[in-house]
Amino acid sequence: IIKCFSHLEFEDRKNMYPVYRLLLNQCSEQANLLHVYVKSGDWEMVMHLIQFEKLDPNEIDPQNGWSVLHYCISKPASDNEWWNVLLIFQYLMQKTKIDCFECIDKNGRNILHLAMENNHEYVVKYVIAQCVDDIQDIDRLGSQISLKLLRYMKRYREFRRIIHSLSHGNRYVDLLLLLRDEIVKIAILFLKPLQQKDTSDHCLSQHDIDELYQIALECKSYYLLWCLNCQNRFANCSTSNDKNFINWILLTLKYKDFKSFEWLTSQYCITYNRNYSKQNELDGDIGYSFTEENKLEAYNGFTVNLEELMTQTEAKLSLYLQEKDLYIIRLLIAVVCLKNQPATKHLCETFELNIDSNILFHVILIAHQIVEPGTVCIDGTDFEPVWNYLFDRVKPCALEQDEAGRNLLHLAIQSGISCMGMILIEKKIFRITSINDKNGWNCFHYCASREQGDDLCRRKGKDVFRYMLTWAMENDMPWIGGSKDCKMKVVKELCFQKNVESKDVFQIAVDAQNVDIVEYLIQSRLGVENIYEPIKLNERNNTNSLEFYDELIACIIECIHRNLSHLFIVLLGHYCVSKDLITYSDFGCIKEGDVDNNGDADEDEEAEEEEEELIIEEDQINWSLIPTFSDSIDTDVLKLLILSVSYGRKVFIEHIVKRLNLK
């Protein structure tokens, strides 16, 4: 009814008040008429009711817990009424003692929350502006400054909570940052006088201290951080802030003055109670003029994944390092990613880091894992100073082995850090052919055991394998010579010789489904430049090749056992081409038709037929019947077909029959 007569002149609307009051008395649910007028948006009548009718603007509606300010912003904002709502809200704020953060309705929403929920952006800005204006008077607070700090930190937390709870809350982030910056000012004024006092009875809880540390790190306020660290009790920052701290330190590497990195690193250690010999040289007051400059938002280079840095260091290094050293190693890994040799040297020497070969390996490994693949590659000239410095520190213990008997070269090759492996080889720290006494593996075994595509730098597994084979021929086995037959002999000796402890390299590559290395080994063993070209065995009469076919058939049989359809198709194709059972063009059709881009053949069909693995007693098969078919089908192919039938490998059977056109 009030809205129906809102078009009348103010005097006429004012005269309607007794009628409305009479109607209100007849309602079954009692309500405050001031609340009704506020909700209607009649700001002239709102002022009249408060000034002349003496209605109390502080009264709370018992039904929902709403104040007059709740009612003011209770409807969604509109372009036509936002100014009117703001006028009424500002007037009511002057006439009431209601706190927009403390006054909470029965649904747990305060006035600021409801305003943000209904998109009253200008009201929200007004509320936050009132907070900031209030903070400007902190110089006159005296002993009340600590209470003021606690009050506004509480408001800051509440504002942040509301932003996170609303789907459109991000539009208010700039206001949150404004309030945060003002808290930095009041916190510094509160903390600075405490530097010469006993602060055992100060009013800040550990939660408040952690919050101030987080604010200092987010604002990158050197001075607030220094003030916090001047208090022994305060220097106990939550580890949840570690990521922000490291990000800030990395940003200082953009400055021309290296002092900012040194000073902030010292504060990082003080914060986490990490003592070091040069502490007194670096923990002085850096000066307020420097502290609030250059608020950088991001490092101008590739991104270091700090979340992954936290996860990987905890998972891989927490068993080897004390917690106080783990903080510095995290920072060391981050600066290694940025290829900064002065920062790397400063961390190692200032904090007297004891880096052995195991720690060095994990530093390089994690550095590769927390950036985009191929970004960190230590064979680049820009990384060389960092690598040389780190390796010089670890050189006395570089030949150490881990519990599994692996040396640093084995670890690098196995983990996909090919660039590190190649540097170790070129520096002649290790011989490629050096054997792990516990499992009989050399570098070729470790390289072959990697899954295809499991590379952490620019160097791919196949390229590294080729590089190592060439290096071994020229450096570790120079007496063999460089002819094609010599190369075939080296390949046989290094990659096709079984030992008591393990399978040979070729079988390991098959087990890992590393097709690139498998094909390269076949090519090298047969002594051909192009693996897809047919080889006429009877013309070459190559005993080396004859021996190889036994190995190749054994690997194909292993594919049948383990249901490795992709490798089965590739290996069988190479076997049939080299035995003139199919042509090179037929092999090309196999590559294109039966194997998809992901390297898995007929995946859908295999998934449908996936069953529990059978246990076949292969020695019970009557192999003696095979010679009776030798005129019409290759003996080895027939053996493969029988095994495929025995194990129920439908895809394998169809492939053999189709490609060899068996009748």
Secondary structure, 3 states (H helix, E strand, C coil): CCHHHCCCCHHHHHHCHHHHHHHHHCCCCCCCHHHHHHHHCCHHHHHHHHHCCCCCCCCCCCCCCCCHHHHHCCCCCCCCCHHHHHHHHHHHHHHCCCCCCCCECCCCCEHHHHHHHCCCHHHHHHHHHHHHHHHCCHHHCHHHHHHHHHHHHHHHHHHHHHHHHCCCHHHHHHHHHHHHHHHHHHHHHHHHHHHHCCCCCCCCCHHHHHHHHHHHHHHCCHHHHHHHHCCCCCCCCCHHHHHHHHHHHHHHCCCCCCHHHHHHHHHHHHHCCCCCCCHHHHCCCCCHHHHCCCCCCCCCCCCCCHHHHHHHHHHHHCCCCCHHHHHHHHHHHHHHHCCCHHHHHHHHHHCCCCCCHHHHHHHHHHHHHCCCCCCCCCCCCCCHHHHHHHHHHHHHHCCCCCCCCCCHHHHHHHHCCHHHHHHHHHCCCCCCCCCCCCCCCCHHHHHHCCCCCCCCCCCCHHHHHHHHHHHHHHHHCHHHCCCHHHHHHHHHHHHCCCCCCCCCHHHHHHHCCCHHHHHHHHHHHHCCCCCCCCCCHHHHCCHHHHHHHHHHHHHHHHHHHHCCHHHHHHHHHHHHHHCCCCCHHHHHHHHHHCCCCCCCCCHHHHHHCCCCCCCCCHHHCCHHHHHHHCCCCCHHHHHHHHHHHHCCCHHHHHHHHHHHCCC
